[in-house]
Amino acid sequence: MEQQTAQTIPLETLVPQVSTVSMQTFCEDMDGMLGISIGCALCQAVPGTVDKLKTFFPKFAAVYSVRAEGSLSGRFDLLLDKNALFLLSGTIVMLPADKIKEQCKQGTLEQALKLSDTIKEIGNLIVGAWDRMFREQLPGHQHLLQTNTQILNPWDKPAEVFGFKEDTACLLIVWEMTVGDYPPFHGAAVFPAALFEPPKEEPAPTEAPAQTPSESGAVSETAPVQPEPAASQSPQTSEPAAAVSASPESSQSSASHPVWNAIQQLVQSNPNGDFSSAPLDAAVLNCPARIFMNPKPLWLSPNDSVETALQRMQQNNARYALVEEKDQLAGILSRGDVNAALSPYLRSPFEEYRRPLDEASLQIRIRWFMSKPVHTASPDTPMWKVMEIMCRHQIRAVPIQDTNGTVTGLVTVTEIFQTLLKTLSGGSPAGQPEIKKECTKNE
């Protein structure tokens, strides 16, 4: 009998296997970053409703909402219990072991909320590890994106927390994790059964209705849904952007984003890319990335320390840096990433609590928290497509990479804003060809 391949295994069977490997990979990442050995064992992977998790999460927890694209398409949630929040956060900010144990035993929700920034970063690390393993082991997987972080008792209003009715059928996966002699903690994944159903065929799009006044006198308009444009990319990066909130979802897809809709309307008016007769504000959206990118971005090594990264970013007035390893683009780093890696006790409001161990956070290597892999665009990618990549993946920086894999520049929201403002005011960026001429070429 031929060996069963991953392609023939049902998703309901494959997802628990891949999820367990993904959670173990997160534990390995934490070991490499913090030097703590985390054991991870599967407790259960069963169908059921979310209330079955009360046994493992009797008090408050962190609930990370994740949007999946590809063979799994939709939202699922990851959970960490009270002990996990205080143990992992305390280790990251370098609290003494006895203080961590005390918080695991007696810590309150209010104390956990004060650690929300660190807890949010833990979610980014989990989702990053899961995304890597899903890419390797789940056929058809495209992308995982953390969309929201909630720190609360999920059983007060579970329908609001998870975004579905309490009797919704789910696949529930629970792991027990251990670190030395600290109290064990639990992690879980909640996959609604609807994620495993084959996609329904959507009806053919109909012509958008004309504007009609509503009862209140406001004019409403429904625009036709346009297919998402293709983008040149390597696997994506995830900017740490989830906000601590009680709402189950906080992000919008690019297809429903009002700014993106406005851009689409301009671009759709010239579907062939011929902007020679278009107004300048429309023409500039077709400007290739090579015209407005920063051709000399800051580069760092993955072995550079937080202290080095912070100093060089300040010296170069850079909010983003590219990370190079073995002559390849290995990751991207934001100023927010660097600030999140620093012990909070290095900041002036907490100076009185600073200890020698807090200085050690300055020596953490950036390879452990840089965003990787990275979304890229080609030098000829028009501005509107670069903006589409940013909207779709909720990022603010896109490296520009040619067909040989050489990075020729970096586009951030700053370059886009500067180009739009200078162009709309009748100017053009210094040292660059005149925008109108470049944008109206048929390439």
N, C-alpha and C positions, 0 to 999 in steps of 0.2 A: 504494500500500500504506500502510495506517495505521501511524503511528509506534508502535513497541512501548513500552508504558507500564511503569512500575516494578511495577505489580500483576501483569503477565503474565510478567515475567522470573523464572526460577527462582532460589531463594535461593542455590544454589551459584554462580550467575553474579553475582548482585547483591551478596552479602556481600563479595567481594574489592574491588569498586568502592567500597562504602561504608566498608570498613575502611581503605582507602588514604586516602580523604578524611578519615576520623577521625584517622589518625595524622598527617596533614599539619596538621589543626586543632590537635592537641596541640603540634606544633612551633610553630605561630603563637602559641599561648598562652604557651609558654616565651619566645618572642621578646618578647611584650608584657610579661611579668612580669620578665624578667631582661635584656632588651635584647640577646639573642644570636640571630643569624639561623641557623636550622637548615634545611639542605636535606634533602629526603626523597624518595627515589626507590624505586619498586617493583622488587625484584629478581626475585621469582617468586611465583606463586600456583598451586600444583600439588597434586594428590592424592598421598598417600604416607603413610608411617609416620614417627613422630617422629624416628627415628634419622637421617633425611635432614637434620635441622637441625644435626647435629654439625659440619658444615663451617663453619657460620656462628657456632656457639656452642661452640668447642672446649674452653673452660675453664668457669669458674663463671659464673652468670647470675642475674638476678632473674626469678622465675616468679610472675606475678600471676594468681591464680585469679579468674575472673569468672563470676557467675551471671547468665544472661540469662533474661528473661521476655518472652513475647509470641510473635512469629512464629518467633524462635529461643528455645527453651526448654530450658535446661540449662547445663552448665558448659563454658567454653572457657578457654584460657590465653594470656596475653601474656608475651613474654620481652624482656628487655634484656640485652645482653652486657656483658662486663667493662668495656670502654671506656666504654659508656654510663653505667654506675654511677658511675665515678670522675669522668667529665667533667661529667655533670649535677649530681651531688651536690657536686662541688668548686665548680662555678659558683654553686650556691645558697648555699653557706656562704662564698663569696667567697674561695676559695684563690687564690694567685697562679698565673698561667698556667703557669709552669715546673713548679710543684708538681703541677698537674693532669696535665701531660704525663708527668711521672715516674711518677705513680700509674697512668696508663693503660698504661704500658710495664711497670712492675715491681710493681704493686699485688697484694696477696695476698687470699685469701678472708677471712682474719682482719681485714684492714684494711677490707674491704667490710662485714663484719658490724658494725663499729663505726659505720658510717654507716647502719645499718638504719632509724632513724627517718626520715632524709631520703629514703632509697630507697623506703620505704613511702609517703611523701607524693608522690613522683614517680608511683607507681602510682595514687594517688587522682586526680592531675591527668590522667593518661592515660585512666582509666576515665570521668572526668567529661567529657572532650572527646569520647570515643567515644559516650557516652550522648546527648549533644546531637546529634551527627550521625546516630546511629541513629534518633533520634526524627524527624528531618527527612527522612531518605532511605530508611528501611527500613519499608515498610508493615507495620502490625501490631505494631511494636516497642513494648514497655511500659517496660522498666527494665533497667539494668545495675548490678550491685553487686559491688564488689571484696570477696571473701570471705577471701582469704588471701595472704600474701606469703612466698615462700621465696627465700633467697639461698644457693645451693649449686651443686655440679656436678650438673646434671640427669641425667647419663648414668650415675651410680653406681647409682641405682635408679629408672629412668624410670617404671616402673609405679606406684611410690608417689608420685612427684612429680606425674604427670599424672592419676593416678586411673583408668587403663585399661591393658589389656595392650599390650605393645610392638608387636604386629603389628596393632593397631587401625587401620583406615583413617581418615585425617584429611584435611582441607584445610589445607595449610601455606602461609602467606603471610609473606614476608620483605621487609623494607625496609632500605635502606642510608641512613644519615643522616650529615650532615657539619656541623661547626661550625668555620668559619675554617680555620686550619692545624692544628687538633687531629686526632688519628687518627680515621678514620671509625668508626662503630659501627653495630650492627645491632639491629633490633627484629623481632619475629615474632609471629604469631598462630597458634594451634593449635585448629582447630575439628574435633572428632570428627564423622565422617560421620553418626552417629546424630542429630545436631542437625538435619539437613536432611530426615530421614524424617518423614512425616506422623504425627501422634500416634495412638497405638493407642486403640481404644475400651476403656474400663475396664468390668469387670463391675459389675452393679448391687450396691450395698452390701448386706451381710447383717447380720442382727442380731448385736450384740456378744455373744460367749460369756460365760457367768457366770464369776465368779472361781473359779479352780481352784488347788489347791496344787501347786507344782512338786516335783520330786524332792528339792530341798533343804529343802522345807517352806515356802518363801516363796510368798505369794499373788500371782499375776499376773492382770492384767486388760487386755483389749483393748477400747478405746473405739471406737465408730463414728466414721468420719471425717465431719466436718461441713463444709459449704461455707463458704468464706471470706466473711465479711460485707463488703458494699460499704462503701467509705469515701469521704467527700468529700475530694478532693485536687486539687492542681495537681501538675505533674511534681515528682519527688522530689529530696531532698537526700541526699547520702551523707556520713555522718560518717566521718572517718578512724578506722577501727577494726580494720584488718587486722593480725594479729600475725605476727611473723616466726617461722616454725615449719616443721618438716619434714613435717607432716601435710598431705595434699592438700586437705582441706576442713575448716574449723573452725566453720562456721555451721550453724544449724538453722533450718528454716522454722518459721513460727509454728504451722503445723498439727501439728508434732511437739514443740513446746516444752512442757515439763512445766508451767510457770507458765501458759502460754496454755491448756493443756488444763484446768487447774483453773478458770480464769475461764470457759471455755466451759461446763463442767459446771454452774456456778452460773447462767449466763445461760440455758442451754438448759432449765433447770427452770422458767423463766418465758418461753417463746418469744414471747409477745405483749407483752412489756415491762411487764407488770402486776406490780409488786413490792410492792403494798400489804400483802400478808400475808407477805412474805418476811422473813427475818432481816435485820437492818440491814447485816451484812457483804455480803449479796447485793444489797440495795437500793442501796447506795452505788455499785455498779458501773453503775447506770443513771443516775447523777447527771450532768446536762448539763455540758459543758465551761465554760459561762459562769459556773457556780457556783464552780468550783475553780481557774480559770485566774488567772494574774497579769495584771491589767488594765492595768498600766503597765510593759511591758517596756522594756528599754534599746534605743534606736535609734541607729544609726550611719549615716554616709554611705559609699558605696563608695570615695570618694576620701580617707577618713580613713587616717592612717598606722597602722602596727603600734603605734607608741608611743602615739598617741592612743587607740586601741582598748584597749590594755592599761591605761592610766591610768583611762579611764572605766569599764571593767569592774571594776577594783579599787575605785574610788570608790563604785560602786553595788552592790558585792558580787554581781555578776552573772556567771554562768558562760556565759550565752548572750546574744547581742544580735541584733536584727533589723536588716537593712540596707535602707534606703529610697533609691530613685532615681526621680525624676520622679513623686513621690507614689504609687509602686508598691512592693510588697514585692519586692526584687531578690535577696535572699539571706539566709542566716543564718550567724552566726559563733559558734564555741565558744571557750572559753578554751584548749582544746587546739590549735585552729587557730592562735591567736595565738602560743602557745608554740613551735609547730612552725616558724613563720615567722621566729623570732628566730635569729640566728647563735648556735651553741652556745658560741662564745667570749665571749658576753656573760654567761654563767653563771659563778658563782664558781669552780667547779673548774678552769675554763680561763682564768682571768684573766691568767695569765702569758703566754698566747699571743695575747692580744687585740691587734688592730691597728685603725687608724682606719677601715679598710674595714668592719670588723664593725659599727661604729655605723650604717653605711648600711642595715643590715637593719631598723632601727627606722623607716625612712622608706618601706618597701614599702607600697603601697596595698592595702587589704584586698580590693578588687575582684578581685585576682588569685588569692586563695585562699579566699574565702568559699564556702560550699556553695550551689549553685544548680542548677536550680530547687528549690523548696521544697514539701514535703508539707504540706498544711493540713487543718484540720477546721472544721466549722461550730460556732457557739455552742451548738447543740442536740445535738451529737454526744455520746453517753453515754461515760462514763469507759472502759467496757470496749472501745469501738471505738477510742478514742484509744490505749489500751494495745495494741490489735491492730495499729494503724498502726506504733507503735514497734517491736513485735516483728517484724513482717513486713519492715520496711525497716532494722532495726538502727540506729535513731536514738533520741535522748533528748530531743528538743524538737519540739513541733508548734505552729506559729502557728495562732490561731483567727481565721477570716476569715468575714465575713457574706456574704450573697448579693450585696451591692453591691461586694464586693472590698475592703472596709475591714477592716483587722486590728484586732480588738478586744481581743486579749490573747495570751498565750503559755502553753502548758502544757509543763512539763518533768517529768521523773521526780520531782523534788523536790515539786512541787505534788500529784502523785498520792500519793506516800508520806505527805505531811503530812495530806492529806484522809482517807486510809485510817486512819492512826494516831489522829487526833483523833476520827473517827467511831466507831471500834471501842472507844475509851476513854470514849465517852459524851459527847464534846464536839463542837463544830462550829467551823469556821474563823471567826475574828473578823471582824465586819463583813459576814458572808454570811448569807442565810436559813437556817433550820434544815434540815440536810441530809435528814433523814428525810422531811420534808414535801415538799421539792423532788423527791426521788428517786422518790417513790411517785405522783407525778402521772402521769396518762395524757396524754401530749402528742401 
